[in-house]
Amino acid sequence: MQEIKYIPIGDLSLHPDNPRFIKDDQFEVLCKSIKANPDYFEARPILCNPAMVIFAGNMRYRAAKEIGLEKVPVAVMDISEEKQRELMIRDNVNNGNWDTEALANNWPIDKLEDWGFEFPPEMDMRPNTKYHIIIKCNSEIDQESIFKDFSNKGYDVKKKTVKIK
């Protein structure tokens, strides 16, 4: 396990080939997250080589700099350039899938948005209104019937078939 050290932010530099960036709203969410959850930042420290070049965590570094942190959690790793490039990508790959039913039923949408959750197309439930409903249907025929019924009543209805495991 790598030792985590708090390093002055000015001692670090960005890797010129890091292809990851986030903009605007998502960058703001990251800044808020680091400010509100320093323990989580330590659990996912910036990774750099002995020359203090960051190969994973460049956006965490930029956010920390933006919010005025003087020192940041860093794991210094003496690994090959090839391994650095691998971890640069692995650090940013999203793995897994969301259980959309669990999210819709158990998590407040406004909190999910505050935490930087991006709704996948099958869950386009960003709150333009305050109330949402998910209906499990027994068949496509039932789905179509319910969809038409709600549409005819003037509701803004979206129809999506999601396979739930």
N, C-alpha and C positions, 0 to 999 in steps of 0.2 A: 504494500500500500504506500502511496506517495505521501510524503509529509507536506502539509499545507502551511505555508508561511504567508504572513502579511507583508507585502512588498510595496514600497512607495510607487504610486501610479506613474510617476515621471520616469521611473527606471525601465518601464516596459515599452515595447514598440510593436506595431502591428505587422503581421506577416504580409508581404506584398501580394501573395497569390491567393489569399483567403477570399473565396467567392461568395461568402455569406454577408447579407446586409438586411436590415429591416428599416422601415421608414415610418415617419409621422406617428400615427396612432399607436402602432405596435411598439415603436421605440419608446413612446411615452408610457405605455403599459409596463415595459421592461424596467424603465427608470423607477416607476412606482413600486414594482415588485422588489427590486433590490433594496430600495429605501425601507419598505415595510417588512422585508423578510431577510435580514442579514444572515440568519442561520442557513437559509436555503442557498444563498450565494456561496457560503462556505462549503456547503455540501456539493455544489457544482462550481468549483473554483476555475479560474482562468488557468489554462495549460500553456506553459512556455518552455522553450529550450534554455540551456545554460547561458546563451547570449541574451536572454530576456526578450526573445521574439515570441509573440503570442501566436500559437497555431490553432488554438481552440478557445473560444470565449471572446472574440474580438468585439462582439456587440455588447457583452456584459462589461467589458473594459470601457467601451465608449459611453455606456449608460452610467457607469460608476464615475467616470470623468465628468459627465454632464451634471450629475447631482452633487459633485464636489467632494467625493471621497478622496482622502489623501493616500490611503493604503487599501489594497485589495487582496483577497485570498488567492494565492497562486500555488500551483504544483509545478515545480521545475523538473522537467523530465529530460534525461540525457538519452535520447533515442534518435534513430536515423531520420534523415529528411523524408524518406519514403514512409516511415511510420508516422511522422508528423503530418504528412499530407493525408494519410488514411484517417487519422483521428480528427483532422480538420473537417473532413466530410462526415464521419460517423457522429461527431458532436451535433450535427444539424439535421440528421436524417430522422424523420418522424416514422416511428414504427407503431404497428398496431392499428386497431380500429376503435371507434367510439361505439359504446352501447347507447344508441340514440334514445331508446325507450327509457333507460335509467337516467340519462341526462334530462330528458323532458319531464320525467316524473319526480325526480329527487333533487334537482339543482335549480336555484333561482337564476333565471336568464340574465338578470342584471349583474349578478355576481360573476357568472361565467364570462360575461363581456368585460367586466372590470379586471379579471384575471388574464385577459388576453385570448380567451377561447374564440376561435374562428369557426363559425357554424358551417358545416359541410352542406352542400346543396340539398341533400335529403332532409336537412333540419333547418331550413331557412325560416327560423322563428324569431328573428330579431324583432324586438318589440316596437312595432309601429302602433300597436294597440296594446292594451294591458292583458288581454286574455287570449289563451290559445287552447286548442283541444286536439288531442290525438285519438283517433278512433281505430281500433283494430277491427278489421272486417274478416268475415269468413271466406269471402271469394271476391273476385274482380267484379262480379255482377252486383254484389252488395256494396262494394266501394263506389261503383258508378252511380247506383241508386241514391246513396247517401250524399254523394258529391252533388248530384243534380238537385236533390231536395234542399240542401243548404244554399246552393247557388240561387235557386229560385226564390229563396227567402231573403236574398240580398246580402248574404255573408260573403266576405272575401275568402274564397276557398282555394286551397292549393291541394293538388292530389299527387301523391308520391307512393310508389310501392317500394317498401324496404323489407328485405329478407332479414328476419331476426333469428339468430341461432339460439 
